[in-house]
Amino acid sequence: MPATTQVLGTIAALALAAGLTASPAAADVRPAAAVPPPALSTAPAVSTAPDDAAPAPEEWQPSGPAGLTGPVSEVLADAPERGPVRVVTLTADSAGRPEVSVTVAEDRGEAAEAVQDARAVPDTLAIAVDSKVSAVGGASPLLAAGTASAAAAWVDDAYRGAQWPLNTLSAESVWKSATGAGQIVAVVDSGVDAAHPDLAGTVLSGTDLVVDRGTGQSDPNGHGTHVAGIVAAKAGNGVGIAGLAHGAKILPVRVLDADGSGWSSDVAAGITYAADHGATVINLSLGSPGSDPMVRSAIDYALAKDVVVVAAAGNSAQDCSKVSNPYPGENCGNPVNYPAAFPGVVGVAATDSADARAAFSEYGSYVDVAAPGVRVRSTYPSSRYLDMSGTSMASPYAAATVALIRAKFPAMSAAQATARLTGTARDLGTAGRDPYYGAGLVQPLAALSGPSGEAAPVTAPAPTPATAPTPAPVSTVTGLKVSATTVTAGQSVVATATVRTSSGTGITGTAQLCSRRVTARAYSCANVAVRDGIAAKSLRVDAGTYVYARFAGTATAKASTSAAVRIHARPKATVAGGRGKLSFQVYQPRRQRVSVQRYHRGAWRTVKTSAASSTASRTVSGLSRGTYRVVVAASADLLTVTSGKTAVR
C-alpha cells in the first residue's frame, strides 16, 4: 500500500464576490468591462510585518475534540469514495499555539490508517477530513448604484464620486476623528497586489499558504486586492479610490488559489498566522456551508488574542423556484455560511445604495451587522479598478469600521470594539435586531463619537521621593533561529538566540536553550552565555524536535522568551537489490510501515509491505526483476522518506 505524504499546512473557501470581475475564473462573479485606471504608476514601498510570532494566550483552548473517538468511518463520512483524501489533525505547539497538519492519503483505506495514527498521538486535539469549497450557484444580481450627496467635501481621488458606500458611511466626517492608523487588518483571501498604486506602502509582508512560499503580496485572482482596497486604499492622493480606514496597514494571507477556492486547513493556518503577526482585525471574505473544527479552533485562538474576526455572511440566498436543478441549502435557499456563523465572529450582510438588503445576501441569527455590498468600486490587480458586489465587499467595510474604532480607542478590547460596532449600528428592517440586517447598518461616525465607555484614570498626588528612584529594568525581546528546519535524523543544527532591548541594543547575560521531542512533554534546557545579544549552541536532532530560547533576565533587563521553532526529521533509508530479493535498513526505526514498490508501466506500485525494526537490515524475497525502492511511512516524530532506486535481478 503506498505511503501517505505528510505536509504541514493549515476551508480554503469560496471567495464571496458576486458581480463584476476581469477574471473569468474568479468564484461567484460575472465578468464585465474593467474601469480604466487613472494615469499613475509608482513602485510601492512595502512595509514588513513582525518576524517573530507572539506567544499563545494561556486561555485558548480548542473548540472540541472532534474525531478523536467513535468509528473511523464517521470521521471519513465526507471523504471522496475514490482518489486522495486529506486528513487534517490539530495539535498545539510548545508555545500553546494551534498547529494544523495535513496527511494526504492515496485512498480511503490509507485515510483510515492516518486517522488511527493521529488518534495514537497523545497531543492530538482534533481530526477531520479537509474540504474543498467551490462556487455554488450563479452570480448574484447587480443593482444600480446611486450616488448620495456628501455631508462633507470629498477627497480628490479620481473615482471618489463612484464610491457611494463612503457617502452612506459619512467617510470624510469620520476621517476627522480617525483613519485607522496603527491598526493591522489581515486580509485572509487570494493575496493582495502590493504593487497597486493605491496600495503602495500599505501592504505588509505576509504569507502565501497556497504555494507554501512567498509573502502574499501578489494576487492571481483579484478578490483579495479588491477587499484590501475597500479597507485601506490611499485617500486624497488624486488616484483611484479611498479606503474607509486608509491609515491602516494590510497583512496579506493568501489561502485561495487563482480560481478563488482552496482548503479549510489553509484558512485555519491563515487565521492563526494573522493572530500571531500583529493583526488587530481579521477579515474573512470567504465561506463554506460546512462547519470545520480546525477553522473554529483557529478563530477561538484569534479571539483569545484580542483580535476581532469579521466574516462575510454569504451570497447564496436564492429562490429555489428560479434555479434549474435546485438543491435547497446548497445552490439555493438560504444555507448557513461559515466561518461567519461561528460564535464570536462578526457576520456581515450586504446592502445596496438604498439601504435595502441585497437579494443574494444570506440571513439568519448569525448576521450581526450590515454594510454596503452592491456595485462597490475598489482596487484590482495590474493597477486597475473594478465594481464588484457581494457580502465579500460588505465584510471589509465592517472590518474597516472596527479598525477605526480601535484606532480612536486603543484601550478597548476586541469584545468592547465589537460591542461598539453593533451598539452604534443604525436599525434597518424590523425594529430591533433581525436576521436580515442584524443590529443594522454600520455607522463609523457614531462609533467614533462620544466617550470610549471606560472610566477615566484617577491620578494620585505624586509623592516626593527621599532618594532618586532605581531605574526600572528595560524590556527585552528574545528570538531564535536554527540553521535548518528539516534534517536527516542524527544530524546537528545550530540554534542561535538573539536577546535585545526594545530599542535594539544587544544584551549580555545568560540564556537557556530548551528542546524536546514532539512526542515528549518535558523540555531539557542548557545554559548558554549571551554576549552582545547573541548565543549559539549545536543540537543533535534524532527526531522531530521543538526548540525555544529563554533569557533569564538581569537587574537591568527583564526576562523574555522566544517563540518555539519546530525542526522536522526524516529517517535515513538504504536499499540494496539482489537476485529475486532486496534488503533495506532504516536508521531511527519506529516500526513504521515500509512499502516495497516496483516501477511498472510508468508508475510506482506497492508489491509488498514490511515494518522498520531495530535489526541491522531486513530482506524481502520473491521479487520479480525490475527497479525497486522502499517508502517509509511517517511516524509521530519522523517524516516519511523514500529510498533511492535499486535493481532486482
Disulfide bonds with the S-S distance in Angstrom:
Cys320-Cys332 2.07
Cys514-Cys525 2.06
